[in-house]
Every structure is written in structure tokens, then in C-alpha cells.
Amino acid sequence: MCDFSEAERVTWKKLALGMARRKSNASRKLTKRPTTEKYQNKEKASSHPTKKRGRPRKTSQLPEAASLHTTVSGPSDPPAWTFDMAPPSRIQGVHTPCTPQPIYSDVGCIKSEVELEIQSSDDKPILYLDGQGFLPSRLAASGIGDLISRYYTDPWPSWKKIPAKTRDSMFEEFLTKFSISPPDHRWAKRNFQMRGSILMTNKLVKARSIMLKPNWIEDGVWEKLCEHWKSEDFKKKSAQAKTNRASNYGASHTGGSISASQHRANMIKETGIAPTPLELFRRLHQHKDKTWVDSRSKNLNEAFTRTLNQLTESALAQGKPPPNELHVWSDVARSKKGKVYGLGVESTEVRGGPCHHGSSSSMELITKREFDELRREMEEVRKERDVLKTKVSNTERLIEENNALILQMMESINNQSMHSRG
């Protein structure tokens, strides 16, 4: 290594310190960059490697400055130095296979909104089946709504009036646009039908409320729709439905256009754990000031809390585990027609999340339908057991009667033998 004069050493030291400060400022700016990017392009990352930035290595001669790797052959040539540091940190919220997952993120079951929108291997957005909907819900609603607009060629007043073949064609095209996870065709079609019915009703109600033809409805179709809405039969049904909504439900919810499934996924993302039915219900039916949207929601909250506390105290007193909250909710919130109120279309079936890897939260929340089937099976087993008990009892009675007859016959034989000897 070449020797420098004292003046040259001071000059190079000042230059190294200045460059270290500039690199440090650049590093701080790098950490303040927005972290809202949704995708990471691995191919671009490989073809355009990022420069390594950060705090330079220290040396004994130049403290807090860059390390000097001198390649000079004389004192007149300036020394060259390199900066060694770790690559920039990953974008927050974007999880790749190599990204360490947060401890309480529940990534085996619920993915963040950012990751839910990642393209699949065939360059199609992924929709995750969840209960009776899809996640992300807005992405699914956009795709289904677009199909409704393009396939609406006749004055169908509701989803059920659309021919089955047309709905099947819509679903097949839906599958060409999205990748479904898990790949359950029947489940996906059922959810598609439910979401399609809701979205079509909302689109037609909006058009009828302002009496303005949307651009996705042809003029002739619009005229026939207006005639249908003006008919006495439709007016009667509409008035009855309005009365039912006013008497039974009041205000709907505070969830907006986001589905209950999406709200539940967002709550898991915020807290790291799956919400209880009551927590999800409060999210959907309370304002920001914690007031309820209507009296029915308030009464249901009180009834459920009271029932759950009573059942929990009773179970603990008997040394039994506390009751399943979903089962209690299904019993308390079930209407006379069998509909479970309060959790949107997820009321009848609440699942742990779009991925099914056997997490504890997803295994706990079974559907009410499955619970009823299990109860019926247990009832049948009890009946078979009772029949078997009856058969066993009859068999034991016959054995006792036979034993009594045998003893009677033996006594008779003994008596005859004694008389013959006498």
C-alpha cells in the first residue's frame, strides 16, 4: 500500500466522509419510499440487479468512512474504494416464498389483500373461495358484474329468470378469466350463482330507482323492463318486500360494498386472529361511534351475549368445555324461515379462510348444516343402540325361561327316580 503525505491523507479522508454521508442520505431516502406496490417482478429483478447501498465498512485509518481498496501505482493517482452492504429490505405487505411470515399472521389460512391479487402461473388473477363468496370480493364482483352487463340481452327481471344455459356460459367464461383456489368446481359455481344474483339485483334496483337506462341495456330491452316495473303484479310484490324489510330488518349494515367475507379477512389481517361471530356482527352493524344501525341488531347482540354467558357458566359448572360460539349464534339469530341473520350471506356458513390447510380456526367453525347432519346421524345411532338393547334383553329373558324349564324337568326326573326305587 502506498504512503501518502499528511495533506493528501486529510484530503482523502474528507472525500471519504462526504461520500459516506451522501450514501447514508440515499439509504434513508430508500427506506422512505412508498410501500404500496402490489407485485414484485422477479424477472426484472434478476435482469436489473439493484445496487448495494448502505453504511460503508470501517477501517482503522479512516474511521466512519468507506474502506479504501487502493489500486494506485503512485501517490498522484486517487485511491478507489467500494461500498459493501446488504440489499434493500423487502416491501412490507408483500409475501414471497422466501419472505419470513409474521408470527401471528395466520398465513396458512388468510392471505393479505396484496397477496390475494397475485397472478397465478397462467397469468390469471386468483380468487379464493370463502364461505359463500370470493376473496378479494371486489375483484370477483367486478368480473361477475362485467359478465352480467355483456350477457344481458333480454328483459330478465332477476337472476333466476336468466336461462340456465346462459348462466352456465357466464360461469365458464368466469373460469377463463380467474384461477379459483381451491379448485372446487361445485363450490365455485354455487358462489358464482349467489354473487351473480346479488349483483344483478343491485344493478337493476339502481337503474329502476333513477329510471335512467344504463349503457349495458339495449333500448328495446329497457322499454320492456320499464313495462314490467309498471305492472300491477310487480308493484304488489315490491310493496310487500318493502314492508317486510321495514318490519324485519330496518337498516341493513355498515359494511358498504365489501362482503362479509372480505371484512372478516381484513379483520384477520389487522389482528392476526379470526374474529368471532359477534365481533364480525358488530363490525357490520355498528357505526363508528359504536351505535347500532337499528334496534334489531342491538337486541340480537344482547340476546346472544346473554345466552352465551349462560351456556358458558353452565358448561363450566359441569366440567364441560364452553359452547361453540357459531352454534350459539346460529340458534339465537335463526329466523322462522331458517335464515341466520347478521353475517351477510356468510350467515349459514362461516369458514376459516380461502386456504384450507387445517388451521385450528377453520376446523372449529363448521357449518350449521353439517352440525345438523351430525346430530341426525347420532340420533340414528341411538335408535340402533336401543333396538340392540331390546334384542339383548329379549335374549336374556329367553335364556332365563329355558334355564327354568331345564331345572323343572330335572326335578321331575329326580322325583320319578325316587318313586321307582321306593
C-alpha positions as CSV (number, residue, x, y, z in Angstrom):
1,M,0.0,0.0,0.0
2,C,1.3,3.4,-1.0
3,D,2.3,6.1,1.5
4,F,0.5,9.5,1.4
5,S,1.6,12.8,2.7
6,E,-0.3,14.3,5.7
7,A,-2.1,16.8,3.4
8,E,-3.2,14.1,0.9
9,R,-4.4,11.9,3.8
10,V,-6.6,14.7,5.2
11,T,-8.0,15.4,1.7
12,W,-8.9,11.8,1.0
13,K,-10.4,11.5,4.5
14,K,-12.7,14.5,3.8
15,L,-13.7,13.0,0.5
16,A,-14.5,9.6,2.0
17,L,-16.5,11.2,4.8
18,G,-18.5,13.3,2.3
19,M,-19.3,10.2,0.2
20,A,-20.3,8.3,3.3
21,R,-22.8,11.0,4.2
22,R,-24.2,11.0,0.7
23,K,-24.6,7.2,0.7
24,S,-26.2,7.4,4.2
25,N,-28.7,10.0,2.9
26,A,-29.5,7.9,-0.1
27,S,-30.1,4.9,2.2
28,R,-32.5,6.9,4.3
29,K,-34.4,8.1,1.3
30,L,-34.6,4.5,0.1
31,T,-36.3,3.4,3.3
32,K,-38.9,6.2,3.0
33,R,-40.1,5.1,-0.4
34,P,-43.9,4.2,-0.7
35,T,-44.6,0.6,0.1
36,T,-47.8,0.3,-1.9
37,E,-46.5,-1.8,-4.7
38,K,-48.7,-4.9,-5.1
39,Y,-46.4,-7.1,-7.2
40,Q,-42.7,-8.0,-7.4
41,N,-41.4,-8.8,-10.8
42,K,-38.8,-11.5,-10.3
43,E,-37.6,-11.4,-13.9
44,K,-37.0,-7.7,-13.8
45,A,-35.2,-8.1,-10.5
46,S,-32.9,-10.7,-12.0
47,S,-32.2,-8.8,-15.2
48,H,-31.6,-5.5,-13.4
49,P,-29.8,-6.1,-10.2
50,T,-30.1,-3.4,-7.6
51,K,-27.0,-1.6,-6.4
52,K,-25.9,-2.3,-2.9
53,R,-26.3,0.7,-0.7
54,G,-25.7,1.3,2.9
55,R,-23.2,2.3,5.6
56,P,-19.6,1.7,4.3
57,R,-17.2,-0.6,6.1
58,K,-14.9,1.0,8.7
59,T,-11.2,0.9,8.6
60,S,-8.6,1.8,11.2
61,Q,-7.1,4.6,9.1
62,L,-10.4,6.2,8.1
63,P,-13.0,5.9,10.9
64,E,-16.7,6.1,9.8
65,A,-15.6,6.3,6.2
66,A,-15.6,3.9,3.2
67,S,-12.9,1.2,3.2
68,L,-10.1,2.0,0.8
69,H,-9.1,-0.6,-1.7
70,T,-6.1,1.1,-3.3
71,T,-5.3,0.1,-6.8
72,V,-2.9,3.1,-7.5
73,S,0.7,2.8,-8.6
74,G,1.8,6.2,-7.4
75,P,0.8,8.9,-5.0
76,S,-0.7,11.0,-7.8
77,D,-3.4,8.5,-8.6
78,P,-6.5,8.7,-6.3
79,P,-7.3,5.6,-4.4
80,A,-10.5,3.7,-5.3
81,W,-12.9,2.4,-2.6
82,T,-16.0,0.2,-2.7
83,F,-19.2,0.2,-0.5
84,D,-20.4,-3.1,0.9
85,M,-23.9,-3.5,2.4
86,A,-27.0,-5.7,2.4
87,P,-29.6,-5.4,-0.3
88,P,-32.7,-3.2,0.4
89,S,-35.4,-4.6,2.6
90,R,-38.5,-6.2,1.0
91,I,-41.6,-4.3,0.5
92,Q,-43.9,-4.6,3.6
93,G,-47.1,-6.5,3.0
94,V,-45.9,-8.5,0.0
95,H,-45.0,-12.0,1.0
96,T,-43.0,-14.2,-1.3
97,P,-42.0,-17.8,-0.7
98,C,-38.7,-16.6,0.8
99,T,-40.2,-13.8,2.9
100,P,-40.4,-14.7,6.6
101,Q,-44.0,-14.6,7.8
102,P,-45.2,-12.7,10.9
103,I,-45.7,-14.9,13.9
104,Y,-49.4,-14.1,14.2
105,S,-50.2,-13.6,10.6
106,D,-52.3,-16.8,10.1
107,V,-50.8,-17.0,6.6
108,G,-51.8,-20.7,6.4
109,C,-55.4,-19.6,6.2
110,I,-55.9,-16.0,5.4
111,K,-53.7,-14.0,3.0
112,S,-53.3,-10.3,2.9
113,E,-55.2,-8.3,0.3
114,V,-52.0,-7.6,-1.5
115,E,-51.1,-11.3,-1.9
116,L,-54.7,-12.3,-2.8
117,E,-54.3,-10.3,-6.0
118,I,-51.1,-12.0,-7.2
119,Q,-51.3,-13.6,-10.6
120,S,-51.3,-17.3,-11.0
121,S,-48.8,-19.3,-13.1
122,D,-51.1,-18.9,-16.1
123,D,-51.2,-15.1,-15.7
124,K,-54.8,-15.1,-14.3
125,P,-55.8,-13.3,-11.1
126,I,-56.5,-15.7,-8.2
127,L,-59.9,-15.8,-6.5
128,Y,-60.1,-17.6,-3.2
129,L,-63.3,-19.5,-2.3
130,D,-64.5,-18.3,1.1
131,G,-67.9,-19.4,2.6
132,Q,-70.4,-18.3,0.0
133,G,-68.2,-15.7,-1.8
134,F,-64.8,-15.0,-3.2
135,L,-61.7,-13.1,-1.9
136,P,-60.8,-10.4,-2.9
137,S,-64.5,-9.6,-3.1
138,R,-64.3,-6.5,-5.2
139,L,-62.2,-8.2,-7.8
140,A,-64.8,-11.0,-8.1
141,A,-67.7,-8.5,-8.1
142,S,-66.0,-6.6,-10.9
143,G,-65.6,-9.8,-13.0
144,I,-69.2,-11.0,-12.4
145,G,-70.7,-7.6,-13.0
146,D,-68.9,-7.3,-16.3
147,L,-70.3,-10.7,-17.4
148,I,-73.9,-9.6,-16.4
149,S,-73.6,-6.5,-18.5
150,R,-72.4,-8.3,-21.6
151,Y,-74.8,-11.3,-21.3
152,Y,-77.9,-9.2,-20.5
153,T,-79.8,-9.4,-23.9
154,D,-83.4,-9.9,-22.7
155,P,-85.6,-8.1,-20.1
156,W,-84.8,-10.6,-17.3
157,P,-86.1,-9.0,-14.0
158,S,-84.0,-11.3,-11.8
159,W,-81.0,-13.7,-11.9
160,K,-83.3,-16.7,-11.8
161,K,-85.1,-15.6,-15.0
162,I,-81.8,-15.9,-17.0
163,P,-81.8,-19.2,-18.8
164,A,-79.7,-21.9,-17.2
165,K,-77.6,-22.3,-20.3
166,T,-76.8,-18.6,-20.4
167,R,-75.7,-18.7,-16.7
168,D,-73.6,-21.7,-17.4
169,S,-71.9,-19.9,-20.2
170,M,-71.2,-16.9,-18.0
171,F,-69.7,-19.2,-15.4
172,E,-67.4,-20.9,-17.9
173,E,-66.2,-17.6,-19.1
174,F,-65.7,-16.6,-15.5
175,L,-63.3,-19.6,-15.1
176,T,-61.3,-18.5,-18.1
177,K,-60.6,-15.1,-16.5
178,F,-59.7,-16.2,-13.0
179,S,-57.9,-19.0,-11.2
180,I,-60.0,-20.5,-8.4
181,S,-58.4,-21.7,-5.2
182,P,-59.1,-24.4,-4.0
183,P,-60.1,-25.8,-7.4
184,D,-63.6,-26.9,-6.3
185,H,-65.9,-26.6,-9.3
186,R,-69.2,-27.1,-7.5
187,W,-68.3,-24.7,-4.7
188,A,-67.2,-22.1,-7.1
189,K,-70.3,-22.4,-9.2
190,R,-72.6,-22.1,-6.2
191,N,-70.8,-19.0,-5.0
192,F,-70.9,-17.6,-8.5
193,Q,-74.6,-18.0,-8.7
194,M,-75.1,-16.4,-5.3
195,R,-72.9,-13.4,-6.1
196,G,-74.4,-13.1,-9.5
197,S,-77.9,-12.9,-8.1
198,I,-77.0,-10.2,-5.6
199,L,-75.0,-8.1,-8.1
200,M,-77.8,-8.3,-10.8
201,T,-80.4,-7.2,-8.3
202,N,-78.3,-4.3,-7.2
203,K,-77.7,-3.2,-10.8
204,L,-81.4,-3.4,-11.7
205,V,-82.5,-1.6,-8.5
206,K,-80.1,1.2,-9.2
207,A,-81.4,1.6,-12.7
208,R,-85.0,1.5,-11.6
209,S,-84.5,4.0,-8.8
210,I,-83.3,6.7,-11.1
211,M,-85.2,5.5,-14.2
212,L,-82.2,6.0,-16.4
213,K,-81.1,3.4,-18.9
214,P,-77.6,2.0,-18.3
215,N,-75.3,1.7,-21.3
216,W,-75.2,-2.1,-20.9
217,I,-79.0,-2.5,-21.6
218,E,-80.3,-2.2,-25.1
219,D,-83.2,0.3,-25.9
220,G,-85.7,-2.4,-26.7
221,V,-84.8,-4.4,-23.6
222,W,-85.1,-1.3,-21.4
223,E,-88.6,-0.5,-22.7
224,K,-89.8,-4.0,-21.8
225,L,-88.2,-3.7,-18.4
226,C,-90.0,-0.5,-17.7
227,E,-93.3,-2.1,-18.7
228,H,-92.6,-4.9,-16.3
229,W,-91.8,-2.5,-13.4
230,K,-95.1,-0.6,-14.1
231,S,-97.2,-3.7,-13.9
232,E,-99.6,-4.2,-11.0
233,D,-98.1,-7.6,-10.2
234,F,-94.6,-6.1,-9.8
235,K,-95.9,-3.2,-7.7
236,K,-97.6,-5.5,-5.3
237,K,-94.5,-7.7,-4.8
238,S,-92.3,-4.6,-4.5
239,A,-94.6,-3.1,-1.8
240,Q,-94.7,-6.4,0.1
241,A,-91.0,-6.7,0.0
242,K,-90.6,-3.1,1.2
243,T,-92.9,-3.8,4.1
244,N,-91.0,-7.0,5.1
245,R,-87.7,-5.2,5.0
246,A,-89.0,-2.3,7.2
247,S,-90.6,-4.7,9.8
248,N,-87.9,-7.3,9.9
249,Y,-84.6,-5.8,9.2
250,G,-84.5,-2.0,9.3
251,A,-81.2,-0.6,8.1
252,S,-79.0,-3.3,6.5
253,H,-75.4,-2.9,7.7
254,T,-72.4,-0.6,7.7
255,G,-70.2,-2.8,5.6
256,G,-70.6,-0.9,2.4
257,S,-69.9,-2.7,-0.8
258,I,-67.4,-5.0,0.8
259,S,-68.7,-8.5,1.5
260,A,-68.8,-10.0,5.0
261,S,-66.0,-12.5,3.9
262,Q,-63.8,-9.6,2.9
263,H,-64.5,-7.8,6.2
264,R,-63.5,-11.0,8.0
265,A,-60.3,-11.3,6.1
266,N,-59.5,-7.7,6.8
267,M,-60.0,-8.3,10.5
268,I,-57.7,-11.2,10.5
269,K,-55.1,-9.1,8.7
270,E,-55.5,-6.4,11.3
271,T,-55.5,-8.5,14.5
272,G,-53.8,-11.8,13.4
273,I,-56.7,-13.9,14.6
274,A,-60.0,-14.9,13.2
275,P,-62.9,-12.8,14.6
276,T,-65.8,-14.4,16.5
277,P,-69.3,-14.2,15.0
278,L,-70.2,-11.4,17.5
279,E,-67.1,-9.4,16.5
280,L,-67.9,-9.7,12.8
281,F,-71.5,-8.8,13.5
282,R,-70.5,-5.6,15.4
283,R,-68.2,-4.7,12.6
284,L,-71.1,-4.9,10.1
285,H,-73.8,-3.4,12.3
286,Q,-72.2,-0.7,14.4
287,H,-71.4,2.9,13.4
288,K,-68.0,4.4,14.2
289,D,-69.4,5.8,17.4
290,K,-70.5,2.3,18.5
291,T,-74.2,3.0,18.0
292,W,-76.3,0.3,16.3
293,V,-77.8,0.6,12.8
294,D,-81.2,-0.5,14.2
295,S,-83.0,-1.9,17.2
296,R,-83.0,-5.4,15.9
297,S,-79.2,-5.5,15.7
298,K,-78.9,-4.2,19.3
299,N,-81.4,-6.7,20.6
300,L,-79.7,-9.6,18.9
301,N,-76.3,-8.5,20.4
302,E,-77.8,-8.5,23.8
303,A,-79.6,-11.8,23.3
304,F,-76.5,-13.6,22.0
305,T,-74.3,-12.2,24.8
306,R,-76.8,-13.3,27.5
307,T,-77.3,-16.8,26.0
308,L,-73.6,-17.4,25.5
309,N,-72.8,-16.3,29.1
310,Q,-75.5,-18.6,30.5
311,L,-74.3,-21.6,28.4
312,T,-70.7,-21.0,29.3
313,E,-71.4,-20.8,33.0
314,S,-73.5,-24.0,32.9
315,A,-70.8,-25.8,30.9
316,L,-68.0,-24.8,33.3
317,A,-70.1,-25.8,36.3
318,Q,-70.5,-29.3,34.8
319,G,-66.8,-29.6,33.9
320,K,-67.5,-29.4,30.2
321,P,-65.8,-27.2,27.5
322,P,-67.5,-23.9,26.6
323,P,-70.1,-23.9,23.8
324,N,-69.1,-23.2,20.2
325,E,-70.0,-19.5,19.5
326,L,-71.0,-20.2,15.9
327,H,-73.6,-22.8,17.1
328,V,-75.0,-20.4,19.7
329,W,-75.2,-17.7,17.1
330,S,-77.0,-19.9,14.6
331,D,-79.6,-20.8,17.3
332,V,-80.1,-17.3,18.6
333,A,-80.1,-15.4,15.2
334,R,-82.1,-18.0,13.2
335,S,-85.5,-16.8,11.9
336,K,-88.6,-18.8,11.4
337,K,-87.7,-19.4,7.8
338,G,-84.3,-20.8,8.8
339,K,-82.2,-17.8,7.7
340,V,-79.4,-16.8,10.1
341,Y,-79.4,-13.1,10.4
342,G,-76.4,-10.8,10.9
343,L,-73.4,-12.0,8.9
344,G,-74.5,-11.4,5.3
345,V,-74.5,-14.4,3.0
346,E,-71.9,-15.9,5.3
347,S,-74.5,-16.4,8.0
348,T,-75.2,-20.0,7.1
349,E,-71.6,-21.0,6.6
350,V,-68.6,-19.4,8.2
351,R,-65.2,-20.9,7.1
352,G,-61.7,-20.2,8.4
353,G,-60.4,-18.6,5.1
354,P,-59.7,-19.1,1.5
355,C,-56.9,-21.6,2.1
356,H,-57.7,-24.9,3.8
357,H,-54.6,-26.2,5.5
358,G,-56.2,-27.5,8.6
359,S,-55.7,-24.5,10.9
360,S,-57.4,-24.5,14.3
361,S,-59.7,-21.6,13.5
362,S,-61.0,-23.2,10.3
363,M,-61.6,-26.6,11.9
364,E,-63.6,-25.0,14.8
365,L,-66.1,-23.2,12.6
366,I,-68.2,-25.9,11.0
367,T,-71.4,-25.2,9.2
368,K,-74.8,-25.4,10.9
369,R,-75.9,-27.8,8.1
370,E,-73.0,-30.2,8.9
371,F,-73.9,-29.9,12.6
372,D,-77.5,-30.9,12.0
373,E,-76.4,-33.8,9.8
374,L,-74.1,-35.0,12.6
375,R,-76.9,-34.7,15.1
376,R,-79.2,-36.8,12.9
377,E,-76.5,-39.4,12.5
378,M,-76.1,-39.6,16.3
379,E,-79.8,-39.9,16.7
380,E,-79.9,-42.9,14.3
381,V,-77.0,-44.5,16.2
382,R,-79.0,-44.1,19.4
383,K,-82.1,-45.7,17.8
384,E,-80.0,-48.7,16.6
385,R,-78.5,-49.0,20.1
386,D,-82.0,-49.0,21.7
387,V,-83.1,-51.7,19.2
388,L,-80.0,-53.8,20.1
389,K,-80.6,-53.4,23.8
390,T,-84.2,-54.6,23.3
391,K,-82.9,-57.7,21.4
392,V,-80.3,-58.4,24.1
393,S,-83.0,-58.1,26.8
394,N,-85.3,-60.5,25.0
395,T,-82.5,-63.0,24.5
396,E,-81.6,-62.8,28.2
397,R,-85.3,-63.4,29.1
398,L,-85.5,-66.4,26.8
399,I,-82.3,-67.9,28.3
400,E,-83.7,-67.4,31.9
401,E,-87.0,-69.1,30.8
402,N,-85.1,-72.0,29.2
403,N,-83.0,-72.4,32.3
404,A,-86.1,-72.5,34.5
405,L,-87.7,-75.2,32.2
406,I,-84.5,-77.3,32.4
407,L,-84.4,-77.1,36.2
408,Q,-88.1,-78.1,36.3
409,M,-87.5,-81.1,34.0
410,M,-84.5,-82.2,36.1
411,E,-86.5,-82.0,39.3
412,S,-89.3,-84.0,37.7
413,I,-86.9,-86.7,36.6
414,N,-85.3,-86.9,40.0
415,N,-88.8,-87.3,41.7
416,Q,-89.8,-90.1,39.3
417,S,-86.5,-91.9,40.0
418,M,-87.0,-91.7,43.8
419,H,-90.6,-93.1,43.5
420,S,-89.4,-96.0,41.3
421,R,-86.8,-97.0,43.9
422,G,-89.3,-96.9,46.7
